[in-house]
Amino acid sequence: MHVLYFHQYFSTREGSTGTRSYEMAQKLIKRGHSVTMVCASYGAAKTGIDGPFHRGRREGTVDGIRVIELELPISNRDNLLKRTWTFLKYSLRSSWIALFTKCDLVFATSTPLTAAIPGLIASWLRWRPFVFEVRDLWPELPKAMGVIKNPIILLLMAILEKLAYRSSIRCIGLAPGIVDGIAKHISRDRIELIPNGCDLDLFDPKLVVPWRPDEFSSDDFVAVFAGTHGTANGLDAVLDAAKVLKGKGRKNIKLLLVGDGKNKDALVERAKVEELSNVVFLGSVRKDLVPGLLRGANVGMQILANVPAFYYGTSPNKFFDYLSAGLPVLNNYPGWVADMVVENDCGKAVPPEDPDSFADALCWLADHRDRTQGMGIAARSLAIREFDRDKLSDKFVDTLETAISVH
């Protein structure tokens, strides 16, 4: 079958963002299918196409994937209004492609929720089977965060959400809470749970050369966060813990924040004003260099703002990268990720908005390095046992093939 795949933030491993869609497309090709990927220009992504845009788009073949990249740049630093306008333009231009591009099945992945629109167009007007993948529940999540408060916009998003679920042959949820949210609208036998997975080959400890920024010595205990510096990530919690560590005189514990986002400048300024020399900032790192960076650290920080919608409704890429790298995880919010960390003894889970507990956990991990290394071994074992991306991508392709047969 030929899959028309819509993902606004598509990236290969040369980018510094998640590569789930790239990996899934590769599995489709390996299983004998073909893929056309429709994406937009995203600051942290690398689509693999370098030629000039012609009439707002450029095309090429990247590792067997036909890629159509729309000239609609978007950045994690953009404000909500600008991002929303870019989302709408992408959905409208993608809908035109959905109308006239040859395909057997249409697949769309959020966020944003508007990514579902080209799938709906192909389903309604061309009678093509549509599969929708949900990475975050909209409008529930932005409403819970207080990002969107306008009741009319929330109502329109709720209508679009319901239409997307009910018009799809199958839905894929990336976390248990997401599956529960979808199940409010359609039967569970039409929903598959396929979380973000672990790229075991990319993070193979036998092949990865560990490295760390020059600011650190070999004796430093390094806790790393690698991801977006946005409102949802709640990274002030890391600086709060850094302040406690400074008060304790724990100069050997260093906190490394890797990535970019609209809150990064404010975080850098706060660290400067409060003289938090134990916090180091690093820009975005290419995905293929991340394994060495994580292997060079001692613990991975899984941080989110204290929003209940996050507890069971997210499937964070960075968490699975930490597991892949055999890195213990320090998690600061309740939910399914915290449950996994505790049940598999692969790190520490601390209460949200509790900098003293956060700092105490880092001190314990730094003072019990043999025990911490054992947690890292448990993390890698969990990755192999439960979240092998190769096995999860087979389940993904099975879901799409089932959608074709059902249709």
C-alpha positions as CSV (number, residue, x, y, z in Angstrom):
1,M,0.0,0.0,0.0
2,H,1.0,3.6,-0.4
3,V,0.7,5.7,2.8
4,L,0.2,9.5,2.6
5,Y,1.7,10.5,6.0
6,F,1.1,13.9,7.5
7,H,3.4,15.1,10.2
8,Q,4.1,18.8,10.5
9,Y,7.3,18.3,12.6
10,F,8.9,15.4,10.6
11,S,12.7,15.0,11.1
12,T,15.4,12.5,10.3
13,R,18.1,11.7,12.8
14,E,20.1,14.7,11.6
15,G,17.6,17.0,13.5
16,S,17.4,17.6,17.2
17,T,13.8,16.6,17.7
18,G,11.9,13.3,17.9
19,T,12.2,10.9,15.0
20,R,9.2,8.6,15.6
21,S,7.7,9.3,12.2
22,Y,11.0,8.6,10.4
23,E,11.4,5.3,12.2
24,M,7.8,4.3,11.4
25,A,8.1,5.2,7.8
26,Q,11.3,3.2,7.6
27,K,9.4,0.2,9.0
28,L,6.6,0.6,6.4
29,I,9.2,0.6,3.6
30,K,10.9,-2.5,5.1
31,R,7.6,-4.3,5.1
32,G,7.1,-3.5,1.4
33,H,5.0,-0.4,1.5
34,S,5.7,3.1,0.2
35,V,5.4,6.5,2.0
36,T,4.9,10.1,1.0
37,M,5.6,12.3,4.0
38,V,4.1,15.8,4.1
39,C,5.7,18.1,6.6
40,A,6.6,21.8,7.2
41,S,9.9,23.6,8.0
42,Y,10.6,23.2,11.8
43,G,13.5,24.8,13.4
44,A,14.7,21.7,15.3
45,A,14.1,19.3,12.4
46,K,16.1,18.2,9.4
47,T,14.0,16.7,6.7
48,G,17.0,15.7,4.6
49,I,16.0,18.0,1.7
50,D,18.3,21.0,1.0
51,G,17.2,22.3,-2.3
52,P,15.3,25.6,-2.8
53,F,11.6,26.0,-2.3
54,H,9.5,26.4,-5.5
55,R,6.1,28.0,-4.9
56,G,6.3,27.3,-1.2
57,R,7.3,23.6,-1.3
58,R,10.2,21.3,-2.1
59,E,10.4,17.6,-2.7
60,G,12.9,14.8,-2.6
61,T,13.5,11.2,-1.6
62,V,15.1,10.7,1.8
63,D,16.1,7.1,2.8
64,G,13.3,5.7,0.6
65,I,10.7,8.2,1.8
66,R,9.2,10.7,-0.6
67,V,9.2,14.0,1.4
68,I,7.1,17.0,0.5
69,E,8.3,19.9,2.7
70,L,6.1,23.0,2.9
71,E,7.7,26.4,3.4
72,L,5.9,27.1,6.7
73,P,8.6,27.8,9.3
74,I,7.7,27.3,12.9
75,S,9.8,27.5,16.1
76,N,9.4,26.6,19.7
77,R,10.0,30.3,20.4
78,D,7.0,31.4,18.4
79,N,4.0,32.8,20.4
80,L,0.7,31.1,20.5
81,L,-0.9,33.3,17.8
82,K,1.9,32.8,15.3
83,R,2.0,29.0,15.9
84,T,-1.8,28.7,15.5
85,W,-1.7,30.6,12.2
86,T,1.1,28.3,11.0
87,F,-0.9,25.2,12.1
88,L,-3.9,26.4,10.1
89,K,-1.8,27.1,7.0
90,Y,-0.2,23.7,7.1
91,S,-3.6,22.0,7.5
92,L,-5.1,23.9,4.5
93,R,-2.2,23.3,2.2
94,S,-1.9,19.6,3.3
95,S,-5.6,19.2,2.6
96,W,-5.0,20.2,-1.0
97,I,-2.3,17.5,-1.2
98,A,-4.7,15.0,0.4
99,L,-7.2,15.7,-2.4
100,F,-4.9,15.0,-5.3
101,T,-2.1,12.7,-4.2
102,K,-2.4,9.0,-5.1
103,C,-2.6,6.9,-2.0
104,D,-4.2,3.8,-0.4
105,L,-4.3,5.1,3.2
106,V,-4.0,8.5,4.9
107,F,-2.2,8.7,8.2
108,A,-1.9,11.9,10.3
109,T,-0.2,12.5,13.6
110,S,-0.7,15.3,16.1
111,T,0.3,17.7,17.5
112,P,-1.3,20.0,16.6
113,L,-4.9,18.7,16.4
114,T,-5.3,20.5,13.0
115,A,-3.0,17.8,11.5
116,A,-6.2,15.7,11.4
117,I,-7.8,18.0,8.8
118,P,-6.1,16.6,5.7
119,G,-7.0,13.1,6.9
120,L,-10.7,14.1,7.2
121,I,-10.6,15.6,3.7
122,A,-9.2,12.4,2.2
123,S,-11.6,10.2,4.2
124,W,-14.8,12.3,3.4
125,L,-14.1,13.3,-0.2
126,R,-12.0,10.4,-1.5
127,W,-13.2,7.6,0.7
128,R,-9.7,6.7,1.8
129,P,-9.1,4.9,5.1
130,F,-7.8,7.3,7.7
131,V,-5.7,6.5,10.7
132,F,-5.1,9.2,13.3
133,E,-2.3,9.1,15.9
134,V,-2.7,11.2,19.0
135,R,0.4,12.4,20.8
136,D,-1.4,14.8,23.1
137,L,-5.1,15.2,24.0
138,W,-6.5,18.4,22.5
139,P,-8.3,20.6,23.6
140,E,-8.0,18.9,27.1
141,L,-4.2,19.6,27.5
142,P,-4.0,23.3,26.4
143,K,-7.2,23.9,28.4
144,A,-5.7,22.3,31.5
145,M,-2.5,24.4,31.1
146,G,-4.5,27.6,30.7
147,V,-2.9,28.2,27.3
148,I,-6.3,28.4,25.5
149,K,-9.2,30.0,27.4
150,N,-11.5,31.2,24.7
151,P,-14.7,29.1,24.9
152,I,-15.4,29.3,21.2
153,I,-12.0,28.1,20.2
154,L,-12.2,25.3,22.8
155,L,-15.6,24.3,21.4
156,L,-14.3,24.2,17.8
157,M,-11.3,22.1,18.9
158,A,-13.6,19.7,20.7
159,I,-15.7,19.3,17.6
160,L,-12.6,18.7,15.4
161,E,-11.3,16.2,18.0
162,K,-14.6,14.2,17.9
163,L,-14.7,14.3,14.1
164,A,-11.1,13.1,13.8
165,Y,-11.7,10.1,16.1
166,R,-15.0,9.1,14.6
167,S,-13.9,9.4,11.0
168,S,-10.8,7.3,11.5
169,I,-10.7,3.6,10.9
170,R,-8.2,3.2,13.7
171,C,-6.7,5.6,16.3
172,I,-3.3,5.2,17.9
173,G,-2.6,6.7,21.4
174,L,0.9,7.2,22.8
175,A,0.0,6.9,26.5
176,P,-2.7,5.2,28.6
177,G,-4.4,8.5,29.4
178,I,-4.6,9.3,25.7
179,V,-6.2,6.0,25.0
180,D,-8.7,6.6,27.7
181,G,-9.5,10.1,26.3
182,I,-10.1,8.7,22.8
183,A,-12.3,5.9,24.2
184,K,-14.8,8.5,25.3
185,H,-15.7,9.0,21.7
186,I,-15.1,5.6,20.0
187,S,-14.9,1.9,21.0
188,R,-11.6,0.6,22.4
189,D,-11.3,-2.1,19.8
190,R,-10.5,0.7,17.3
191,I,-7.7,2.1,19.5
192,E,-4.1,0.9,19.8
193,L,-1.6,1.9,22.5
194,I,1.8,2.4,20.8
195,P,4.0,4.6,23.0
196,N,7.2,6.3,21.9
197,G,9.8,3.6,21.8
198,C,13.5,3.1,22.4
199,D,16.0,3.1,19.5
200,L,18.2,0.3,20.9
201,D,20.6,0.3,18.0
202,L,21.2,4.0,18.0
203,F,21.9,3.9,21.8
204,D,23.9,0.6,21.8
205,P,26.3,1.0,24.7
206,K,28.9,-1.0,22.8
207,L,29.0,1.5,19.9
208,V,28.4,4.8,21.6
209,V,31.3,7.0,22.7
210,P,30.3,9.0,25.8
211,W,31.0,12.7,25.9
212,R,30.1,15.7,28.0
213,P,30.5,19.5,27.6
214,D,33.9,21.0,28.5
215,E,32.4,22.7,31.6
216,F,32.3,19.3,33.4
217,S,35.1,17.3,34.9
218,S,35.1,13.5,35.0
219,D,34.3,13.6,38.7
220,D,31.2,15.7,38.4
221,F,27.8,14.0,38.8
222,V,25.8,15.2,35.8
223,A,22.0,15.3,35.6
224,V,20.8,16.0,32.1
225,F,17.5,17.3,30.6
226,A,17.4,17.1,26.8
227,G,14.3,18.6,25.3
228,T,12.2,21.7,24.7
229,H,12.5,24.6,27.2
230,G,8.8,25.5,27.1
231,T,6.0,26.3,29.6
232,A,4.9,22.7,29.6
233,N,8.3,21.5,30.7
234,G,8.4,23.4,33.9
235,L,12.2,23.7,34.0
236,D,12.1,26.3,36.8
237,A,11.9,23.2,39.0
238,V,15.4,22.3,38.0
239,L,16.7,25.8,38.9
240,D,14.8,25.5,42.2
241,A,16.6,22.3,43.0
242,A,19.9,23.9,41.9
243,K,19.4,26.6,44.4
244,V,18.9,24.1,47.2
245,L,22.0,22.2,46.1
246,K,24.0,25.4,46.1
247,G,22.8,26.0,49.7
248,K,24.0,22.5,50.6
249,G,27.4,23.2,49.1
250,R,27.1,20.3,46.6
251,K,29.4,21.7,44.0
252,N,30.0,18.2,42.5
253,I,26.4,17.9,41.2
254,K,25.9,19.7,37.9
255,L,22.6,20.2,36.1
256,L,22.7,20.2,32.3
257,L,19.8,21.7,30.3
258,V,20.1,20.8,26.6
259,G,17.7,22.3,23.9
260,D,15.8,25.4,23.1
261,G,12.4,26.9,23.5
262,K,10.6,30.2,24.3
263,N,11.4,29.9,28.1
264,K,15.2,29.3,27.6
265,D,16.3,33.0,27.7
266,A,14.3,33.5,31.0
267,L,15.9,30.4,32.5
268,V,19.4,31.5,31.5
269,E,18.8,35.0,33.0
270,R,17.4,33.5,36.2
271,A,20.5,31.2,36.6
272,K,22.7,34.2,36.0
273,V,20.9,36.5,38.5
274,E,20.9,33.8,41.2
275,E,24.5,32.8,40.4
276,L,23.6,29.2,39.9
277,S,26.9,28.1,38.5
278,N,25.8,24.4,38.9
279,V,23.4,24.8,36.0
280,V,24.9,24.6,32.5
281,F,22.9,25.4,29.3
282,L,23.6,23.8,25.9
283,G,21.9,24.4,22.6
284,S,20.1,21.8,20.6
285,V,22.0,18.6,19.8
286,R,21.6,16.4,16.7
287,K,19.7,13.2,17.4
288,D,22.6,11.1,16.3
289,L,24.8,12.8,18.9
290,V,22.4,12.5,21.8
291,P,23.4,8.9,22.7
292,G,27.0,10.0,23.5
293,L,25.7,13.0,25.5
294,L,23.4,10.8,27.6
295,R,26.0,8.1,28.1
296,G,28.3,10.8,29.4
297,A,25.8,11.8,32.0
298,N,24.8,10.1,35.3
299,V,21.1,10.6,35.4
300,G,18.3,11.8,33.1
301,M,15.8,14.4,34.4
302,Q,12.2,13.8,33.3
303,I,10.6,17.1,34.1
304,L,7.1,18.5,33.4
305,A,4.9,21.2,34.8
306,N,2.5,20.0,37.5
307,V,-0.5,19.6,35.3
308,P,-2.7,16.6,36.1
309,A,-3.5,16.1,32.4
310,F,0.2,15.2,32.0
311,Y,0.2,12.4,34.5
312,Y,-1.1,9.7,32.2
313,G,-1.5,11.7,29.0
314,T,2.1,12.1,27.7
315,S,4.7,9.8,26.1
316,P,7.9,11.9,26.4
317,N,10.6,11.2,23.9
318,K,13.4,12.1,26.3
319,F,12.2,9.5,28.8
320,F,12.6,6.7,26.3
321,D,16.0,8.1,25.2
322,Y,17.1,7.9,28.8
323,L,16.0,4.3,29.0
324,S,17.7,3.5,25.7
325,A,21.0,5.0,27.0
326,G,20.8,3.0,30.2
327,L,20.5,6.2,32.2
328,P,18.6,6.3,35.6
329,V,15.6,8.6,35.5
330,L,14.7,11.3,38.0
331,N,11.0,12.1,37.5
332,N,9.2,15.0,39.2
333,Y,5.5,14.4,38.5
334,P,3.1,11.5,39.3
335,G,1.6,9.2,36.6
336,W,2.5,6.3,34.4
337,V,6.1,7.3,33.9
338,A,6.7,7.7,37.7
339,D,5.0,4.3,38.2
340,M,7.4,2.7,35.8
341,V,10.4,4.3,37.3
342,V,9.5,3.0,40.8
343,E,8.2,-0.4,39.8
344,N,11.3,-1.2,37.7
345,D,13.8,0.4,40.2
346,C,15.3,2.4,37.3
347,G,15.6,5.8,39.1
348,K,13.8,8.1,41.5
349,A,10.4,9.7,41.5
350,V,9.8,12.8,43.6
351,P,6.7,14.9,44.3
352,P,6.0,17.9,42.0
353,E,6.9,21.4,43.2
354,D,9.2,20.1,45.9
355,P,12.8,21.3,45.3
356,D,14.1,19.9,48.6
357,S,13.0,16.3,47.6
358,F,14.4,16.9,44.1
359,A,17.8,18.0,45.5
360,D,17.8,15.2,48.1
361,A,17.2,12.6,45.4
362,L,20.1,14.0,43.4
363,C,22.4,13.9,46.5
364,W,21.4,10.3,47.1
365,L,22.1,9.3,43.5
366,A,25.5,11.1,43.6
367,D,26.4,9.5,46.9
368,H,25.4,6.0,45.9
369,R,27.0,5.7,42.4
370,D,27.2,1.9,42.4
371,R,23.4,1.8,43.2
372,T,22.8,4.5,40.6
373,Q,24.7,2.5,37.9
374,G,22.5,-0.5,38.8
375,M,19.4,1.6,38.1
376,G,20.9,2.4,34.7
377,I,21.2,-1.3,33.9
378,A,17.5,-1.7,35.0
379,A,16.6,1.2,32.7
380,R,18.2,-0.4,29.7
381,S,16.6,-3.7,30.5
382,L,13.1,-2.0,30.6
383,A,13.9,-0.5,27.2
384,I,14.7,-3.9,25.7
385,R,11.8,-5.7,27.4
386,E,8.9,-3.3,26.9
387,F,9.8,-0.5,24.5
388,D,11.9,-1.9,21.6
389,R,11.1,0.6,18.8
390,D,11.6,-2.2,16.2
391,K,8.8,-4.3,17.8
392,L,6.5,-1.2,18.4
393,S,6.9,-0.2,14.7
394,D,5.9,-3.6,13.6
395,K,2.7,-3.1,15.7
396,F,2.3,0.3,14.0
397,V,2.4,-1.3,10.5
398,D,0.1,-4.1,11.6
399,T,-2.4,-1.4,12.7
400,L,-2.3,0.4,9.3
401,E,-2.6,-2.9,7.4
402,T,-5.6,-3.8,9.5
403,A,-7.2,-0.5,8.7
404,I,-6.8,-1.2,5.0
405,S,-8.4,-4.6,5.4
406,V,-11.3,-3.3,7.5
407,H,-12.0,-0.5,5.0
